[in-house]
Amino acid sequence: MKLTKMSHACVRLEKDGRTLVIDPGGFSEQDAAAGADAVLVTHEHPDHFDEGRLRAALEADPAVEIWTLKSVADQLAAAFPGRVHTVGHGDTFTAAGFDVQVHGELHAVIHPDIPRITNVGYLVDDGKVFHPGDALTVPGLPVETLMLPVMAPWNKISEVIDYVREVRPQRAYDIHDALLTDLARPIYDRQIGALGGAEHLRLAPGSSAQV
């Protein structure tokens, strides 16, 4: 499987000539969802979900389908009947030839005064890749490649390190990093790499790796 890191929280997965895109939001490239056979969205925040961008992808290719939670699906389903699928914790489905399991229910706490919204993570192809969205969800199953949210208004580095320890992936690739300055990256690389207990890796936007 080829994994391509796009800006911020978006990743593209390619296998057998088909492409699955996760979270092509407003902080990612304008063409992040271009050419996708299927799109997964973890939650409604604009850095993960860009309604206009997804509508354009659906209109450009009548074969494209989307899997997401209800809060996002409700904004798209009426205009694209049969192509926007609502999923939740415990669901399994196949999208663009990828087998997907859904894990998690709620976004991480940003502040106690801010109501929590729903959030789901996607475990792809029996643990080849896990993308948790905006939560530190532990799927409770083996994970080879963890997409690791390293910098967000809702986390701190000790929580990120403990999350890697709890999931116990073979490797962790940074995502949710648009707010992380280049000056801070070596600190995160050093501390997560030394303390997380898994290989810690980072891809520049547009770069790829085989997983």
C-alpha positions in Angstrom: 0.0 0.0 0.0 1.3 3.5 -0.9 0.7 6.2 1.7 1.0 9.8 0.7 0.9 12.5 3.3 -0.9 15.7 2.3 -0.8 18.8 4.4 -2.2 18.7 7.9 -4.5 15.7 8.6 -5.1 14.4 5.1 -3.6 11.1 3.8 -4.0 9.3 0.5 -3.8 5.5 0.3 -3.3 3.7 -3.0 -3.6 0.0 -3.7 -4.3 -2.1 -6.8 -4.8 1.1 -8.9 -7.5 2.6 -6.5 -7.2 5.5 -4.2 -8.7 6.2 -0.7 -8.4 9.7 0.8 -9.0 10.5 4.4 -9.8 14.0 5.7 -9.1 16.3 2.8 -9.9 19.4 4.8 -9.4 23.1 4.4 -5.7 23.0 5.6 -4.8 20.5 2.9 -4.1 21.1 -0.7 -6.9 22.1 -3.0 -6.5 18.9 -5.0 -6.1 16.6 -2.0 -9.2 14.6 -3.0 -8.6 14.7 -6.7 -8.7 11.3 -8.3 -10.0 9.6 -5.2 -12.3 6.6 -5.7 -13.5 7.0 -2.1 -13.2 9.5 0.7 -13.4 9.0 4.5 -14.1 12.0 6.8 -13.5 11.7 10.6 -15.6 14.7 11.7 -17.0 18.1 10.8 -14.2 20.5 11.7 -13.1 22.5 8.6 -9.5 21.4 8.8 -10.8 17.8 8.2 -14.0 18.5 6.2 -14.3 21.0 3.3 -17.8 20.8 2.0 -17.2 22.7 -1.2 -14.2 20.5 -2.0 -16.1 17.3 -1.5 -19.1 18.5 -3.5 -16.7 19.3 -6.3 -15.2 15.8 -6.1 -18.6 14.2 -6.2 -19.8 16.3 -9.1 -16.6 15.6 -11.1 -16.8 11.8 -10.8 -20.1 10.1 -10.4 -18.3 7.0 -9.1 -16.8 8.7 -6.0 -18.4 7.7 -2.7 -18.0 9.1 0.8 -18.1 7.4 4.2 -18.5 9.6 7.3 -20.4 10.2 10.5 -23.9 11.6 10.5 -23.0 15.3 11.1 -21.0 15.4 7.9 -23.2 13.0 5.9 -26.3 15.2 6.6 -24.6 18.1 4.7 -24.0 16.1 1.5 -26.4 13.1 1.3 -29.5 14.9 -0.1 -27.5 16.1 -3.2 -25.8 12.8 -3.9 -28.3 10.0 -3.1 -26.7 6.6 -2.5 -23.2 7.9 -2.6 -22.7 9.3 1.0 -22.7 6.6 3.7 -23.2 7.2 7.4 -21.0 5.1 9.7 -20.3 4.9 13.4 -18.3 3.0 16.0 -18.2 -0.7 15.3 -19.2 -0.5 11.6 -17.2 -2.2 8.9 -17.3 -1.6 5.2 -15.3 -1.8 2.0 -14.4 1.4 0.1 -12.4 1.5 -3.1 -11.2 -2.1 -2.3 -10.0 -1.2 1.2 -11.5 -3.0 4.2 -12.3 -0.4 6.9 -13.3 -0.7 10.5 -14.7 2.3 12.4 -13.5 3.1 15.9 -14.4 5.9 18.3 -17.3 8.2 19.0 -16.2 11.6 20.3 -13.8 14.3 19.5 -11.1 14.9 22.2 -11.9 17.6 24.8 -10.7 21.0 23.6 -12.0 22.8 26.8 -14.7 21.7 29.2 -16.8 24.7 28.2 -16.8 23.6 24.5 -19.4 20.9 23.7 -17.8 17.8 22.3 -18.8 16.7 18.8 -18.7 13.3 17.3 -15.5 11.9 15.7 -14.6 8.5 14.3 -11.3 6.8 13.4 -10.7 4.4 10.5 -8.7 1.2 10.7 -7.7 0.2 7.2 -7.0 -3.3 5.9 -6.7 -5.2 9.2 -4.5 -2.6 10.9 -2.2 -1.6 8.0 -3.1 2.1 8.8 -5.1 3.7 11.6 -6.3 7.3 11.3 -7.9 8.5 14.5 -9.2 11.9 13.4 -9.2 14.3 16.4 -9.1 11.9 19.2 -6.6 9.5 20.9 -8.8 6.5 20.2 -7.2 3.1 20.9 -8.7 0.5 18.5 -7.7 -2.4 20.6 -6.4 -4.3 17.6 -2.9 -4.5 16.1 -1.8 -1.4 14.2 1.1 -1.4 11.8 1.0 2.3 10.9 -0.5 4.9 13.2 -1.3 8.3 11.8 -0.3 10.4 14.8 -2.0 13.8 15.6 1.0 15.6 17.0 -0.1 19.2 17.5 -3.7 20.3 18.2 -5.6 22.7 20.5 -6.7 19.6 22.4 -3.4 17.7 23.1 0.0 18.0 24.6 3.1 16.0 23.9 2.9 13.8 26.9 -0.5 12.6 25.8 0.8 12.0 22.3 3.7 9.9 23.6 1.4 7.9 25.9 -1.0 7.4 23.0 1.8 5.8 20.9 2.7 3.6 23.9 -0.9 2.4 24.3 -1.6 1.7 20.6 1.8 0.1 20.2 2.1 0.5 16.4 5.1 -0.7 14.4 5.5 2.9 13.2 3.9 6.3 13.7 3.7 9.0 11.0 2.9 12.6 12.0 -0.4 14.2 11.0 -2.3 17.2 12.3 0.9 19.2 12.1 -0.1 22.4 10.3 0.1 24.2 13.6 3.6 22.9 14.4 6.4 25.2 13.4 9.6 24.0 11.9 11.5 25.2 15.0 9.5 22.8 17.2 9.6 19.8 14.9 13.0 18.5 16.2 11.7 18.6 19.7 8.7 16.5 18.8 10.8 14.1 16.7 13.3 13.6 19.5 10.8 13.2 22.4 8.2 11.0 20.6 11.0 9.0 19.0 12.8 8.4 22.3 9.8 7.8 24.5 7.0 6.5 22.3 8.3 3.0 21.9 7.7 2.9 18.1 9.5 4.1 15.0 8.5 7.8 14.6 8.5 9.2 11.1 7.5 12.3 9.3 6.7 12.9 5.6 6.7 16.3 3.9 3.4 17.1 2.2 3.2 15.3 -1.1 5.8 12.7 -0.1 5.0 8.9 0.0 6.0 5.7 1.7 5.2 2.0 1.3 3.3 0.6 4.3 
